[in-house]
């Protein structure tokens, strides 16, 4: 069994905060892949289902972010899940909005949810780091992550969540590169006509169109130019 954990804070007040992008990720996976309704357990909300060939437990701790490790540790002990089978989805201020990376192990970088996980289960879990951007100064971080995503972020946020859901089975089966590729296909899809990526990785500029192709030359189409010369002119031209 794999344990997918979304980090966030419980309640409607926090539902659309940047800090709750982890909750959003597991909600999207649950909805898209036919998981059971969430129910209260392990100091959190849990949902069960399958991704590919793997049985997966989704968990949203309701302990508030700073005590997330309590809930995760309880679920791991009950189901005898190894730390290597735990995947944490969380907000990452050190990545630009719309960027996503995955890693296993490492420090918590001051993230209070990860700090709690380190204390309760150790550092060797897998993380899906979902970029929300940085406010510019460390003192502004708490207020920044506890504010809702602005409307301007709605498009890339939806693309990222769809990509996470698209690739969730690959992640459950341990194929992180395929998972990341599925996310990239949503965030920076290829144009079907040319096979090239849309500029900026987040979509083609609205209103821009490719220049129409130049009309083919006569020799390229296999047709000859019409000859409008008179018979006399043709005879004269032959002896020039």
C-alpha positions in Angstrom: 0.0 0.0 0.0 1.1 3.5 -0.8 0.2 6.5 1.4 -0.4 9.8 -0.4 -0.6 12.8 1.9 -1.7 16.3 1.1 -0.6 19.0 3.5 -2.9 21.9 4.4 -5.2 23.3 7.1 -8.7 22.1 7.8 -11.8 24.3 7.3 -13.4 26.5 4.7 -11.3 29.5 5.9 -8.1 27.9 4.5 -9.5 25.9 1.6 -8.1 28.1 -1.2 -4.9 29.2 0.5 -1.6 28.6 -1.2 -0.7 26.5 1.9 -3.5 24.1 1.0 -2.3 23.1 -2.5 -1.5 19.6 -1.0 -5.1 19.1 0.0 -6.2 20.2 -3.5 -3.9 17.6 -5.1 -5.3 14.6 -3.2 -8.9 15.9 -3.6 -8.3 15.9 -7.4 -6.8 12.4 -7.4 -9.7 11.1 -5.3 -12.3 12.7 -7.6 -10.7 11.6 -10.8 -9.9 8.0 -9.9 -13.1 6.9 -8.1 -11.7 6.8 -4.5 -14.1 6.3 -1.6 -15.6 9.4 0.1 -13.2 10.9 2.7 -14.0 9.9 6.3 -12.4 10.9 9.6 -9.6 8.6 10.8 -6.0 9.0 12.0 -6.5 12.6 13.1 -7.3 13.4 9.5 -9.6 12.5 6.5 -8.9 9.4 4.6 -10.0 7.9 1.2 -9.0 4.6 -0.3 -8.7 3.4 -3.9 -6.3 2.0 -6.5 -3.9 3.8 -8.9 -2.7 1.4 -11.5 -1.8 -1.8 -9.8 -1.3 -0.2 -6.4 -3.7 0.2 -3.5 -3.4 3.8 -2.2 -4.6 5.5 0.9 -5.1 9.3 0.6 -4.7 11.3 3.8 -5.5 15.0 4.6 -4.3 15.6 8.2 -6.8 17.8 10.2 -4.2 18.5 12.9 -3.4 21.8 11.2 -0.2 22.1 9.3 2.3 22.3 12.2 1.3 18.9 13.6 0.8 17.0 10.3 3.4 14.4 11.3 1.1 13.1 14.1 -1.6 12.1 11.6 0.8 10.6 9.1 2.7 8.6 11.7 -0.6 7.1 13.0 -1.7 6.0 9.6 1.7 4.5 8.8 1.7 2.5 12.0 -1.8 1.2 11.6 -1.3 0.0 8.0 2.4 -0.9 8.5 3.5 1.4 5.7 7.2 2.0 5.3 8.4 5.6 5.0 9.6 4.9 1.5 6.0 4.3 0.4 4.9 7.7 1.7 4.4 10.6 -0.8 3.8 14.1 0.5 2.2 16.8 -1.7 3.0 20.3 -0.4 3.4 24.0 -1.3 6.9 25.1 -2.2 7.8 28.8 -2.0 11.3 28.2 -3.5 9.7 27.2 -6.8 8.0 29.6 -9.1 4.2 29.4 -9.5 3.4 26.6 -11.9 6.6 24.7 -11.4 6.7 21.2 -9.8 9.5 19.0 -8.7 9.8 15.6 -6.9 12.5 14.4 -4.5 13.1 11.9 -1.8 14.6 12.9 1.5 16.4 16.1 2.4 15.7 19.0 4.8 12.4 20.7 5.6 13.7 24.2 4.6 11.6 25.8 7.4 8.3 24.4 6.1 6.4 23.6 9.4 4.4 20.7 7.9 7.6 19.0 6.7 9.3 19.9 10.1 6.6 18.0 11.9 6.9 15.0 9.5 10.7 14.9 10.1 10.0 14.7 13.8 7.5 11.9 13.6 8.5 9.7 10.6 12.0 10.9 9.6 13.1 12.6 6.4 13.2 9.7 4.0 9.7 10.2 2.5 9.0 11.3 -1.1 7.9 14.9 -1.7 6.0 16.4 -4.6 7.0 20.1 -4.3 4.3 22.3 -5.9 5.6 25.8 -6.6 3.6 28.8 -5.3 6.3 31.4 -5.5 8.0 33.6 -2.9 6.7 36.9 -1.5 10.2 38.3 -1.7 11.1 38.5 2.0 11.1 35.8 4.6 9.0 37.9 7.1 6.2 38.0 4.5 6.0 34.2 4.0 3.4 33.3 6.7 0.9 35.8 5.5 1.6 34.9 1.8 1.0 31.2 2.1 -2.1 31.7 4.2 -3.7 33.9 1.5 -5.9 32.5 -1.3 -4.5 32.0 -4.7 -5.4 35.0 -6.9 -7.6 34.6 -9.9 -4.6 35.1 -12.2 -3.2 31.8 -10.9 -6.3 29.8 -11.7 -5.2 28.5 -15.1 -1.8 27.1 -14.1 -3.1 25.8 -10.8 -5.8 23.8 -12.6 -3.3 22.5 -15.1 -0.9 21.4 -12.3 -3.7 19.6 -10.4 -4.9 17.9 -13.6 -1.3 16.8 -14.3 -0.8 15.4 -10.8 -4.0 13.4 -11.3 -2.9 12.2 -14.8 0.4 11.0 -13.5 -0.8 9.6 -10.1 -0.7 6.0 -11.2 2.9 6.3 -12.3 3.8 7.9 -9.0 2.1 5.1 -7.1 4.0 2.5 -9.1 7.3 4.2 -8.4 7.9 5.7 -11.9 8.6 9.3 -11.0 9.9 10.3 -14.4 6.6 9.3 -16.0 4.7 11.2 -13.3 6.7 14.3 -14.0 6.2 13.9 -17.7 2.4 13.7 -17.2 2.5 17.0 -15.2 4.7 18.6 -17.8 2.2 17.7 -20.6 -0.5 19.7 -18.8 1.7 22.7 -17.8 3.6 22.9 -21.2 1.7 20.8 -23.8 3.1 20.3 -27.3 1.3 21.9 -30.2 -0.2 19.1 -32.2 0.6 20.8 -35.6 4.3 21.3 -35.1 5.3 19.2 -32.1 6.9 22.3 -30.4 6.2 23.4 -26.9 4.0 26.4 -26.2 6.2 29.4 -25.2 6.6 30.0 -21.5 5.5 26.5 -20.5 2.0 27.7 -19.6 0.2 28.2 -22.8 0.3 30.0 -26.1 -0.2 33.8 -26.1 -3.8 34.6 -26.8 -4.4 36.3 -30.1 -1.2 35.2 -31.8 -1.4 33.1 -34.9 1.2 31.5 -37.1 2.0 33.3 -40.3 0.2 31.7 -43.3 2.4 29.7 -45.6 3.7 31.4 -48.7 1.9 30.3 -51.9 3.8 27.5 -53.7 5.9 28.3 -56.7 5.0 26.8 -60.0 7.9 24.3 -60.0 7.0 23.1 -56.5 3.5 22.2 -57.6 4.5 20.5 -60.9 2.5 23.0 -63.0 3.9 25.3 -65.8 3.3 29.0 -66.2 0.7 29.7 -69.1 2.4 30.7 -72.4 0.5 33.7 -73.9 2.9 34.4 -76.8 1.6 34.5 -80.3 2.9 31.9 -82.8 5.0 34.6 -84.5 6.5 35.7 -81.2 7.4 32.2 -80.4 9.2 31.8 -83.7 11.1 35.0 -83.1 12.1 34.0 -79.6 13.5 30.7 -80.9 16.2 32.6 -82.9 17.2 35.0 -80.2 
